[in-house]
Amino acid sequence: AAEEKATLDVVLVKVADQTKRIAVTKMVREITGLGLKESKDMVDKAPQVVKSGVPREEAEALKAKLEKEGATAELK
């Protein structure tokens, strides 16, 4: 059986609805601590790793936050 990873990467896959872009950009900015332009670029160039090497619990919480704002996210 495969062992569960202790740390995961949170990946922003896409933003389905253009009207949600601003909210997702704000959430990416909150998660990463990047500036507005860098966060916007990350959202525009999805799929992108938003945060890497985070514990499973935190990764799941971040994924839920991104999805709540209208993004598609996954854990790797």
N, CA, C and O atoms as CSV, one atom per row, in Angstrom:
chain,resi,resn,atom,element,x,y,z
A,1,ALA,N,N,0.842,-1.191,0.000
A,1,ALA,CA,C,0.000,0.000,0.000
A,1,ALA,C,C,0.878,1.242,0.000
A,1,ALA,O,O,1.926,1.291,0.644
A,2,ALA,N,N,0.417,2.245,-0.742
A,2,ALA,CA,C,1.168,3.501,-0.828
A,2,ALA,C,C,1.006,4.285,0.467
A,2,ALA,O,O,-0.090,4.382,1.019
A,3,GLU,N,N,2.102,4.835,0.934
A,3,GLU,CA,C,2.041,5.645,2.145
A,3,GLU,C,C,1.454,7.008,1.823
A,3,GLU,O,O,1.690,7.558,0.747
A,4,GLU,N,N,0.693,7.545,2.756
A,4,GLU,CA,C,0.124,8.870,2.582
A,4,GLU,C,C,1.240,9.889,2.773
A,4,GLU,O,O,2.037,9.780,3.704
A,5,LYS,N,N,1.293,10.873,1.893
A,5,LYS,CA,C,2.322,11.903,2.002
A,5,LYS,C,C,2.069,12.761,3.236
A,5,LYS,O,O,0.925,13.087,3.554
A,6,ALA,N,N,3.128,13.117,3.917
A,6,ALA,CA,C,3.015,13.963,5.106
A,6,ALA,C,C,2.779,15.417,4.713
A,6,ALA,O,O,2.036,16.141,5.375
A,7,THR,N,N,3.430,15.834,3.615
A,7,THR,CA,C,3.236,17.204,3.135
A,7,THR,C,C,2.754,17.173,1.692
A,7,THR,O,O,3.077,16.263,0.928
A,8,LEU,N,N,1.981,18.178,1.343
A,8,LEU,CA,C,1.389,18.230,0.010
A,8,LEU,C,C,1.598,19.602,-0.616
A,8,LEU,O,O,1.923,20.575,0.064
A,9,ASP,N,N,1.401,19.652,-1.931
A,9,ASP,CA,C,1.394,20.919,-2.654
A,9,ASP,C,C,-0.054,21.261,-2.978
A,9,ASP,O,O,-0.822,20.395,-3.397
A,10,VAL,N,N,-0.426,22.521,-2.784
A,10,VAL,CA,C,-1.759,22.999,-3.132
A,10,VAL,C,C,-1.639,23.617,-4.523
A,10,VAL,O,O,-0.890,24.573,-4.722
A,11,VAL,N,N,-2.382,23.063,-5.485
A,11,VAL,CA,C,-2.292,23.500,-6.871
A,11,VAL,C,C,-3.596,24.158,-7.301
A,11,VAL,O,O,-4.669,23.566,-7.191
A,12,LEU,N,N,-3.488,25.392,-7.794
A,12,LEU,CA,C,-4.631,26.082,-8.387
A,12,LEU,C,C,-4.720,25.576,-9.817
A,12,LEU,O,O,-3.837,25.849,-10.629
A,13,VAL,N,N,-5.786,24.837,-10.132
A,13,VAL,CA,C,-5.932,24.242,-11.457
A,13,VAL,C,C,-6.513,25.260,-12.431
A,13,VAL,O,O,-5.953,25.494,-13.502
A,14,LYS,N,N,-7.637,25.863,-12.056
A,14,LYS,CA,C,-8.251,26.859,-12.933
A,14,LYS,C,C,-9.308,27.638,-12.179
A,14,LYS,O,O,-9.725,27.260,-11.084
A,15,VAL,N,N,-9.734,28.737,-12.789
A,15,VAL,CA,C,-10.850,29.519,-12.279
A,15,VAL,C,C,-11.939,29.370,-13.340
A,15,VAL,O,O,-11.809,29.873,-14.456
A,16,ALA,N,N,-12.994,28.681,-12.979
A,16,ALA,CA,C,-14.030,28.340,-13.944
A,16,ALA,C,C,-14.771,29.562,-14.470
A,16,ALA,O,O,-15.061,29.647,-15.664
A,17,ASP,N,N,-15.076,30.496,-13.599
A,17,ASP,CA,C,-15.905,31.637,-13.953
A,17,ASP,C,C,-15.079,32.916,-13.859
A,17,ASP,O,O,-14.510,33.212,-12.808
A,18,GLN,N,N,-15.011,33.676,-14.955
A,18,GLN,CA,C,-14.213,34.903,-14.986
A,18,GLN,C,C,-14.616,35.890,-13.897
A,18,GLN,O,O,-13.782,36.657,-13.417
A,19,THR,N,N,-15.883,35.877,-13.505
A,19,THR,CA,C,-16.347,36.811,-12.472
A,19,THR,C,C,-15.752,36.481,-11.107
A,19,THR,O,O,-15.783,37.319,-10.206
A,20,LYS,N,N,-15.215,35.285,-10.941
A,20,LYS,CA,C,-14.624,34.850,-9.661
A,20,LYS,C,C,-13.128,35.154,-9.580
A,20,LYS,O,O,-12.514,34.951,-8.532
A,21,ARG,N,N,-12.536,35.637,-10.673
A,21,ARG,CA,C,-11.090,35.853,-10.737
A,21,ARG,C,C,-10.573,36.758,-9.623
A,21,ARG,O,O,-9.539,36.469,-9.022
A,22,ILE,N,N,-11.280,37.847,-9.346
A,22,ILE,CA,C,-10.815,38.797,-8.333
A,22,ILE,C,C,-10.800,38.147,-6.951
A,22,ILE,O,O,-9.838,38.294,-6.198
A,23,ALA,N,N,-11.873,37.428,-6.627
A,23,ALA,CA,C,-11.949,36.753,-5.323
A,23,ALA,C,C,-10.848,35.707,-5.184
A,23,ALA,O,O,-10.225,35.592,-4.129
A,24,VAL,N,N,-10.611,34.946,-6.251
A,24,VAL,CA,C,-9.565,33.920,-6.215
A,24,VAL,C,C,-8.193,34.580,-6.097
A,24,VAL,O,O,-7.333,34.097,-5.360
A,25,THR,N,N,-7.987,35.678,-6.817
A,25,THR,CA,C,-6.713,36.399,-6.739
A,25,THR,C,C,-6.460,36.891,-5.316
A,25,THR,O,O,-5.341,36.794,-4.813
A,26,LYS,N,N,-7.497,37.417,-4.671
A,26,LYS,CA,C,-7.363,37.871,-3.281
A,26,LYS,C,C,-6.999,36.713,-2.358
A,26,LYS,O,O,-6.173,36.866,-1.458
A,27,MET,N,N,-7.620,35.551,-2.583
A,27,MET,CA,C,-7.333,34.388,-1.739
A,27,MET,C,C,-5.908,33.898,-1.974
A,27,MET,O,O,-5.214,33.544,-1.021
A,28,VAL,N,N,-5.461,33.873,-3.230
A,28,VAL,CA,C,-4.082,33.469,-3.533
A,28,VAL,C,C,-3.114,34.426,-2.847
A,28,VAL,O,O,-2.093,34.007,-2.302
A,29,ARG,N,N,-3.444,35.703,-2.879
A,29,ARG,CA,C,-2.600,36.718,-2.246
A,29,ARG,C,C,-2.525,36.482,-0.733
A,29,ARG,O,O,-1.457,36.590,-0.131
A,30,GLU,N,N,-3.661,36.160,-0.138
A,30,GLU,CA,C,-3.709,35.889,1.307
A,30,GLU,C,C,-2.879,34.657,1.661
A,30,GLU,O,O,-2.150,34.657,2.653
A,31,ILE,N,N,-2.995,33.611,0.847
A,31,ILE,CA,C,-2.298,32.352,1.119
A,31,ILE,C,C,-0.788,32.494,0.929
A,31,ILE,O,O,-0.003,32.005,1.741
A,32,THR,N,N,-0.393,33.167,-0.148
A,32,THR,CA,C,1.024,33.199,-0.506
A,32,THR,C,C,1.793,34.373,0.069
A,32,THR,O,O,3.006,34.294,0.262
A,33,GLY,N,N,1.083,35.466,0.343
A,33,GLY,CA,C,1.767,36.671,0.798
A,33,GLY,C,C,2.398,37.451,-0.342
A,33,GLY,O,O,3.158,38.392,-0.111
A,34,LEU,N,N,2.081,37.058,-1.584
A,34,LEU,CA,C,2.606,37.756,-2.755
A,34,LEU,C,C,1.881,39.080,-2.950
A,34,LEU,O,O,0.841,39.332,-2.340
A,35,GLY,N,N,2.441,39.912,-3.800
A,35,GLY,CA,C,1.794,41.166,-4.156
A,35,GLY,C,C,0.625,40.914,-5.097
A,35,GLY,O,O,0.414,39.792,-5.556
A,36,LEU,N,N,-0.127,41.964,-5.376
A,36,LEU,CA,C,-1.315,41.845,-6.227
A,36,LEU,C,C,-0.958,41.363,-7.631
A,36,LEU,O,O,-1.612,40.463,-8.158
A,37,LYS,N,N,0.071,41.951,-8.240
A,37,LYS,CA,C,0.439,41.574,-9.606
A,37,LYS,C,C,0.887,40.113,-9.669
A,37,LYS,O,O,0.486,39.376,-10.570
A,38,GLU,N,N,1.711,39.702,-8.718
A,38,GLU,CA,C,2.203,38.320,-8.711
A,38,GLU,C,C,1.055,37.337,-8.509
A,38,GLU,O,O,1.021,36.278,-9.137
A,39,SER,N,N,0.114,37.688,-7.631
A,39,SER,CA,C,-1.047,36.818,-7.389
A,39,SER,C,C,-1.916,36.725,-8.630
A,39,SER,O,O,-2.388,35.645,-8.986
A,40,LYS,N,N,-2.127,37.863,-9.292
A,40,LYS,CA,C,-2.940,37.890,-10.517
A,40,LYS,C,C,-2.270,37.044,-11.607
A,40,LYS,O,O,-2.939,36.292,-12.316
A,41,ASP,N,N,-0.953,37.174,-11.732
A,41,ASP,CA,C,-0.217,36.377,-12.723
A,41,ASP,C,C,-0.354,34.892,-12.439
A,41,ASP,O,O,-0.507,34.091,-13.360
A,42,MET,N,N,-0.299,34.521,-11.157
A,42,MET,CA,C,-0.432,33.117,-10.775
A,42,MET,C,C,-1.811,32.577,-11.188
A,42,MET,O,O,-1.917,31.470,-11.716
A,43,VAL,N,N,-2.853,33.361,-10.946
A,43,VAL,CA,C,-4.212,32.952,-11.309
A,43,VAL,C,C,-4.345,32.865,-12.830
A,43,VAL,O,O,-4.939,31.921,-13.351
A,44,ASP,N,N,-3.793,33.849,-13.539
A,44,ASP,CA,C,-3.883,33.878,-15.002
A,44,ASP,C,C,-3.131,32.727,-15.658
A,44,ASP,O,O,-3.510,32.271,-16.737
A,45,LYS,N,N,-2.065,32.256,-15.010
A,45,LYS,CA,C,-1.223,31.208,-15.602
A,45,LYS,C,C,-1.494,29.832,-15.015
A,45,LYS,O,O,-0.657,28.935,-15.121
A,46,ALA,N,N,-2.669,29.658,-14.392
A,46,ALA,CA,C,-3.024,28.363,-13.799
A,46,ALA,C,C,-2.944,27.282,-14.872
A,46,ALA,O,O,-3.242,27.573,-16.031
A,47,PRO,N,N,-2.556,26.046,-14.546
A,47,PRO,CA,C,-2.298,25.528,-13.199
A,47,PRO,C,C,-0.952,25.985,-12.635
A,47,PRO,O,O,0.068,26.006,-13.323
A,48,GLN,N,N,-0.996,26.348,-11.359
A,48,GLN,CA,C,0.174,26.820,-10.628
A,48,GLN,C,C,0.146,26.269,-9.202
A,48,GLN,O,O,-0.920,26.103,-8.610
A,49,VAL,N,N,1.331,25.990,-8.661
A,49,VAL,CA,C,1.430,25.590,-7.258
A,49,VAL,C,C,1.299,26.858,-6.422
A,49,VAL,O,O,2.110,27.776,-6.547
A,50,VAL,N,N,0.285,26.907,-5.576
A,50,VAL,CA,C,0.055,28.069,-4.725
A,50,VAL,C,C,0.946,27.985,-3.488
A,50,VAL,O,O,1.566,28.969,-3.085
A,51,LYS,N,N,0.999,26.811,-2.903
A,51,LYS,CA,C,1.833,26.616,-1.712
A,51,LYS,C,C,2.325,25.173,-1.727
A,51,LYS,O,O,1.555,24.252,-2.000
A,52,SER,N,N,3.598,24.982,-1.435
A,52,SER,CA,C,4.139,23.625,-1.474
A,52,SER,C,C,4.679,23.204,-0.116
A,52,SER,O,O,5.087,24.027,0.703
A,53,GLY,N,N,4.667,21.892,0.091
A,53,GLY,CA,C,5.234,21.320,1.309
A,53,GLY,C,C,4.474,21.647,2.577
A,53,GLY,O,O,5.074,21.816,3.638
A,54,VAL,N,N,3.134,21.739,2.473
A,54,VAL,CA,C,2.336,22.037,3.664
A,54,VAL,C,C,1.741,20.751,4.234
A,54,VAL,O,O,1.483,19.807,3.487
A,55,PRO,N,N,1.522,20.705,5.548
A,55,PRO,CA,C,0.907,19.523,6.155
A,55,PRO,C,C,-0.486,19.262,5.570
A,55,PRO,O,O,-1.178,20.190,5.152
A,56,ARG,N,N,-0.880,17.997,5.546
A,56,ARG,CA,C,-2.146,17.596,4.930
A,56,ARG,C,C,-3.334,18.421,5.418
A,56,ARG,O,O,-4.140,18.872,4.603
A,57,GLU,N,N,-3.459,18.625,6.714
A,57,GLU,CA,C,-4.608,19.360,7.263
A,57,GLU,C,C,-4.667,20.785,6.717
A,57,GLU,O,O,-5.723,21.261,6.300
A,58,GLU,N,N,-3.511,21.459,6.726
A,58,GLU,CA,C,-3.454,22.832,6.215
A,58,GLU,C,C,-3.724,22.862,4.707
A,58,GLU,O,O,-4.412,23.755,4.213
A,59,ALA,N,N,-3.182,21.887,3.986
A,59,ALA,CA,C,-3.381,21.821,2.537
A,59,ALA,C,C,-4.862,21.665,2.202
A,59,ALA,O,O,-5.364,22.309,1.280
A,60,GLU,N,N,-5.560,20.813,2.949
A,60,GLU,CA,C,-6.992,20.615,2.707
A,60,GLU,C,C,-7.775,21.887,3.011
A,60,GLU,O,O,-8.737,22.203,2.311
A,61,ALA,N,N,-7.374,22.620,4.049
A,61,ALA,CA,C,-8.041,23.875,4.398
A,61,ALA,C,C,-7.824,24.925,3.303
A,61,ALA,O,O,-8.754,25.648,2.943
A,62,LEU,N,N,-6.607,25.010,2.780
A,62,LEU,CA,C,-6.308,25.971,1.721
A,62,LEU,C,C,-7.072,25.628,0.442
A,62,LEU,O,O,-7.585,26.512,-0.245
A,63,LYS,N,N,-7.139,24.339,0.137
A,63,LYS,CA,C,-7.891,23.890,-1.043
A,63,LYS,C,C,-9.365,24.280,-0.903
A,63,LYS,O,O,-9.981,24.756,-1.856
A,64,ALA,N,N,-9.916,24.077,0.276
A,64,ALA,CA,C,-11.326,24.426,0.530
A,64,ALA,C,C,-11.551,25.930,0.370
A,64,ALA,O,O,-12.566,26.351,-0.185
A,65,LYS,N,N,-10.601,26.744,0.860
A,65,LYS,CA,C,-10.720,28.204,0.725
A,65,LYS,C,C,-10.734,28.614,-0.742
A,65,LYS,O,O,-11.553,29.435,-1.155
A,66,LEU,N,N,-9.826,28.040,-1.526
A,66,LEU,CA,C,-9.769,28.374,-2.951
A,66,LEU,C,C,-11.052,27.963,-3.664
A,66,LEU,O,O,-11.581,28.711,-4.486
A,67,GLU,N,N,-11.548,26.769,-3.344
A,67,GLU,CA,C,-12.771,26.283,-3.988
A,67,GLU,C,C,-13.990,27.111,-3.579
A,67,GLU,O,O,-14.911,27.302,-4.374
A,68,LYS,N,N,-13.990,27.598,-2.345
A,68,LYS,CA,C,-15.090,28.436,-1.869
A,68,LYS,C,C,-15.165,29.731,-2.687
A,68,LYS,O,O,-16.247,30.273,-2.910
A,69,GLU,N,N,-14.003,30.215,-3.127
A,69,GLU,CA,C,-13.943,31.449,-3.912
A,69,GLU,C,C,-14.203,31.221,-5.404
A,69,GLU,O,O,-14.267,32.180,-6.174
A,70,GLY,N,N,-14.353,29.950,-5.816
A,70,GLY,CA,C,-14.696,29.662,-7.210
A,70,GLY,C,C,-13.581,29.077,-8.057
A,70,GLY,O,O,-13.681,29.045,-9.283
A,71,ALA,N,N,-12.526,28.617,-7.416
A,71,ALA,CA,C,-11.407,28.009,-8.151
A,71,ALA,C,C,-11.526,26.494,-8.108
A,71,ALA,O,O,-12.226,25.924,-7.272
A,72,THR,N,N,-10.823,25.865,-9.033
A,72,THR,CA,C,-10.635,24.420,-8.978
A,72,THR,C,C,-9.225,24.207,-8.464
A,72,THR,O,O,-8.266,24.729,-9.032
A,73,ALA,N,N,-9.096,23.434,-7.378
A,73,ALA,CA,C,-7.779,23.206,-6.793
A,73,ALA,C,C,-7.608,21.713,-6.522
A,73,ALA,O,O,-8.583,20.972,-6.396
A,74,GLU,N,N,-6.361,21.295,-6.435
A,74,GLU,CA,C,-6.091,19.898,-6.089
A,74,GLU,C,C,-4.844,19.824,-5.224
A,74,GLU,O,O,-4.054,20.765,-5.144
A,75,LEU,N,N,-4.697,18.680,-4.585
A,75,LEU,CA,C,-3.536,18.430,-3.723
A,75,LEU,C,C,-2.655,17.401,-4.385
A,75,LEU,O,O,-3.141,16.382,-4.875
A,76,LYS,N,N,-1.380,17.657,-4.403
A,76,LYS,CA,C,-0.437,16.703,-5.019
A,76,LYS,C,C,0.655,16.372,-4.033
A,76,LYS,O,O,1.552,15.589,-4.345
